């Protein structure tokens, strides 16, 4: 492992690892769980294992489906008024809560799962939570679990690998040669 840290602007929830792979290339991978990276330090030899995709609906999808009810129409203004007291009691921002739901609806609208009638009315299918799971499975980045195979490797014992590239083989077979006119110009 070469480096780790916040992915993006530190306001998000993604973290990254930079790994020197066995193929001689450097790999940049991201995860959402910082706890998976706590024990991994620079110089550790790690293995990455893919994690299964999420199989439960997002809370926002469940909230939207509940608020839409049997009529299938979601109104952000109605949702805001119903949730405002509870969110303010927890010292949260009710407007930000509703904006997050509308962002989710916009993503699902672009994928063809919901329809925006106007700014305060959305047509919601009965199976929105299931559609949300399917949408996330197609669009979500694959996450991983990192395992430490060895705490560190001494650089004096590490094998030297030539990076793959278009320049040629490593080490060079012979010193470069110049055409005779180039040597005469010296």
Beta strands, then each sheet from edge to edge (+ up, - down):
strand 1: 3-6
strand 2: 15-20
strand 3: 26-31
strand 4: 45-50
strand 5: 73-74
strand 6: 115-118
strand 7: 121-123
strand 8: 144-150
sheet 1: 1+ 2- 3+
sheet 2: 4+ 8-
sheet 3: 5+ 7- 6+
end
